[in-house]
Amino acid sequence: MDIVRQDKKLLFLYRGICFILLFYILYSLFLNFAFSDFAITYDVIFIQSFLCVGMLFVILLGKKLEIKSCFILIFLYQCLATFVLRELFYIFYNNPFGYGPMDSVTYHELGIAIKDMSLQKATSYLAESYNYDDYGFPLILRWAYKFFDSGKAGLNSVLVLNAIVVVFSSLFLYKLGLFFMKVSYAKLLMLLWGTQPYIVYLAPRGIKENFFLFCIMGAMYFCCLFQQKKTLWTFFLFIAFSVSTILFRMPIFYMLIFSFFLSWAIRIPSIQKNLLLFSLVGVMIICVSFRILVDYIGGDEQGMLFLDTFLSNRLSTFNDQSTAMGINIISGLIGPIPDIIGPVYKNNYFLYNFTVFFKICISGFFLVGSYYIIRNKEYKYFALLFYILMHTIMLVAVFWTMDTRYQLPQLPFVMLIALYGYSQISKYKLTHTFFFSGYALLVVTLIFFFNYRYISSI
């Protein structure tokens, strides 16, 4: 009977993913036809549809395959989808990096500039104008361009490298999932990650995130593995993966290290007896740390600059700072909130909107999962929770909650905890139905009114 019940839960999950995909497409079409003045362009609709249909196909096919075959499937899909996207970028935007490339061009030019240099000279060259967290991706491009030149062959070799690191990231997430859930759920988690439209979109876009995420997910996997197998090799790998994040985004290194030690501290009996006090002190320390960080990058003046950028670039017609701060906090908890319609200059946001929509749909289950982890004192999850908490506080502090690129480093772990939340709440049929319906209605309403700001500005 338990097996049948588990199968029904898993079947409901797969159907739920399909429903989210189809609902997103239909809801987007409805808003775009209803408010044609702010409709997204045909190229965006085509690329989004391609990515969503590809995700749906791979998940439904992967459901029937063995685990090893799923990794091969993810690799083949990543290669095929990214090569197709690269060609679509040439057709629609007349360049290899897509709509409005900025960081992509900078990284590409840096890769060309250092491709014939030694590693020491390349790092010295980067040090003249860039911080440590800008070293990682140009050095990867240096290697690719050195062997395959910086033309089309070099660009395509980076797509294959992207596919490889996405497969290994999916492997880390799958193995991480096995610590907390059944194989069938971990498999779904891996398929969801390996086919996420934004993950696919990032590769031909020519930015660093997939390599960066590989380092984060490797670090978190070995962090959790060390809690079960306390070997020097596991600890070394955790440190190595954590240190590698310095080459992509410096604050993440500190979050990983703090998460590691906090997840051990929480197991001390005296701390367990005063868990609430420990949590409050921990949150205060984190907040003070990020206050120091904001001071370091410019203090209140820089904070207001972030707020102004948040208002002008992401909220557009919302000019009230109180409203902006409220949306910033909501986005930190369950967002970002997707822009489904809007001016043409937002095309770059529209192109990866499904991942944004997916994140807001599962965030309710993530919050439920977090509640049950704390209530049930599931200490094995605490490293993930500490990391997500610190990352969220940072995003809220600097008004980056609406930028999917900055939300991405926590998404795989949000997905994992959301699956745990689903497994807990699905034990109570009435509560599960009420929560699922109520949260779905909240999300649809929130997205509608968030996008309605464009219509109300006419």
Long-range contacts (C-beta under 8 A, 24 or more apart in sequence): 6-182, 6-184, 9-422, 9-423, 9-426, 10-184, 10-185, 10-188, 12-426, 13-185, 13-188, 13-419, 13-422, 14-59, 14-60, 14-63, 14-188, 17-59, 17-188, 17-192, 18-56, 18-60, 20-357, 20-358, 20-361, 21-52, 21-55, 21-56, 21-354, 24-52, 24-353, 24-354, 24-357, 24-358, 25-49, 25-52, 27-340, 27-444, 27-447, 28-340, 28-353, 31-340, 31-341, 31-448, 31-451, 32-340, 32-341, 35-341, 35-454, 35-455, 37-455, 37-458, 38-341, 38-342, 38-343, 38-454, 38-455, 39-341, 40-340, 40-341, 40-342, 40-347, 40-350, 41-344, 41-347, 43-88, 43-92, 43-93, 43-347, 44-347, 44-350, 44-351, 46-88, 47-85, 47-88, 47-92, 47-201, 47-351, 48-197, 48-350, 48-351, 48-353, 48-354, 50-81, 50-84, 50-85, 50-88, 51-81, 51-197, 51-200, 51-201, 51-354, 52-197, 52-354, 54-81, 54-195, 54-197, 54-200, 55-195, 55-196, 55-197, 55-354, 58-191, 58-194, 58-195, 59-188, 59-191, 59-192, 59-195, 62-187, 62-191, 63-188, 63-191, 67-174, 67-183, 67-187, 70-187, 70-190, 70-191, 70-194, 71-167, 71-170, 71-171, 74-166, 74-167, 74-170, 74-190, 74-191, 74-194, 74-195, 75-163, 75-164, 75-166, 75-167, 77-194, 77-195, 78-162, 78-163, 78-166, 78-167, 78-194, 78-200, 78-203, 79-159, 79-160, 79-163, 81-200, 82-159, 82-162, 82-163, 82-200, 82-203, 82-204, 83-156, 83-159, 83-204, 85-200, 85-201, 85-203, 85-204, 86-155, 86-156, 86-159, 86-204, 89-204, 96-152, 96-155, 96-204, 96-206, 97-204, 97-205, 97-206, 98-201, 98-204, 98-205, 98-348, 98-351, 99-347, 99-348, 99-351, 100-345, 100-347, 100-348, 101-205, 101-206, 103-206, 103-207, 104-205, 104-206, 104-207, 105-206, 107-137, 107-138, 107-141, 107-206, 107-207, 107-208, 108-141, 108-150, 108-206, 110-138, 110-141, 111-138, 111-140, 111-141, 111-142, 111-144, 111-145, 111-150, 112-145, 112-150, 114-138, 114-139, 114-142, 115-141, 115-142, 115-145, 115-146, 115-150, 116-146, 117-142, 131-250, 132-246, 132-247, 132-250, 133-246, 133-247, 133-248, 133-249, 133-250, 135-247, 136-208, 136-211, 136-212, 136-244, 136-247, 136-248, 137-207, 137-208, 137-211, 137-212, 137-248, 139-247, 140-208, 140-211, 155-206, 158-203, 158-206, 159-203, 159-204, 161-211, 162-202, 162-203, 162-210, 162-211, 163-203, 165-210, 165-211, 165-213, 165-214, 166-194, 166-199, 166-203, 166-210, 166-214, 167-194, 168-214, 168-218, 169-193, 169-194, 169-210, 169-213, 169-214, 169-217, 169-218, 169-412, 170-194, 172-214, 172-217, 172-218, 172-220, 172-221, 173-217, 173-221, 173-412, 173-415, 173-416, 175-221, 175-225, 176-217, 176-220, 176-221, 176-224, 176-416, 177-416, 177-419, 179-224, 179-225, 179-228, 179-380, 180-380, 180-381, 180-416, 180-420, 181-416, 181-419, 181-420, 181-423, 185-419, 185-423, 188-419, 189-415, 189-416, 189-419, 192-415, 193-412, 193-415, 196-355, 196-358, 196-411, 197-352, 197-354, 197-355, 198-352, 198-354, 198-355, 198-356, 198-404, 198-408, 199-355, 201-351, 201-352, 207-405, 208-248, 209-405, 209-408, 211-248, 212-245, 212-248, 212-249, 212-252, 212-409, 213-408, 213-409, 213-412, 215-241, 215-242, 215-244, 215-245, 215-248, 216-241, 216-245, 216-252, 216-256, 216-409, 217-412, 219-244, 219-245, 219-256, 220-256, 220-259, 220-383, 220-384, 220-387, 220-413, 223-256, 223-259, 223-260, 223-263, 223-383, 224-380, 224-383, 224-384, 226-260, 227-263, 227-264, 227-380, 227-383, 249-409, 251-293, 251-394, 252-391, 252-409, 254-289, 255-387, 255-390, 255-391, 255-394, 256-387, 258-286, 258-386, 258-390, 259-383, 259-384, 259-386, 259-387, 259-390, 260-383, 262-382, 262-383, 262-386, 263-379, 263-382, 263-383, 263-386, 266-379, 266-382, 267-379, 272-377, 275-377, 282-386, 283-389, 283-393, 286-389, 286-390, 286-393, 287-393, 290-393, 290-394, 290-397, 291-397, 293-394, 293-397, 294-397, 294-398, 297-398, 303-397, 303-398, 303-399, 306-398, 306-399, 306-400, 307-399, 309-399, 310-399, 310-402, 314-402, 314-403, 315-402, 315-453, 316-342, 316-343, 316-453, 316-454, 316-457, 317-453, 317-454, 317-456, 317-457, 318-453, 324-399, 327-402, 327-450, 328-396, 328-399, 328-401, 328-402, 329-396, 329-401, 330-446, 331-401, 331-402, 332-392, 332-393, 332-395, 332-396, 332-401, 333-363, 333-367, 333-392, 334-360, 334-363, 334-364, 334-366, 334-367, 335-359, 335-360, 335-363, 335-401, 335-402, 335-407, 336-360, 336-401, 336-402, 336-403, 336-404, 336-407, 337-402, 337-446, 337-447, 337-450, 338-447, 339-450, 339-451, 340-447, 340-451, 341-451, 341-454, 342-451, 342-454, 343-454, 349-404, 352-404, 355-404, 355-411, 356-404, 357-447, 359-404, 359-407, 359-411, 359-414, 360-443, 360-446, 360-447, 361-440, 361-443, 362-414, 362-415, 362-418, 363-414, 363-418, 364-435, 364-439, 364-442, 364-443, 365-418, 365-419, 365-421, 365-422, 365-425, 366-414, 366-417, 366-418, 366-421, 367-421, 368-421, 368-422, 368-424, 368-425, 368-435, 369-417, 369-418, 369-419, 369-420, 369-421, 369-422, 369-424, 370-417, 370-421, 371-421, 372-420, 372-421, 372-424, 373-417, 373-420, 381-417, 381-420, 384-413, 384-416, 384-417, 385-417, 387-413, 388-413, 388-414, 388-417
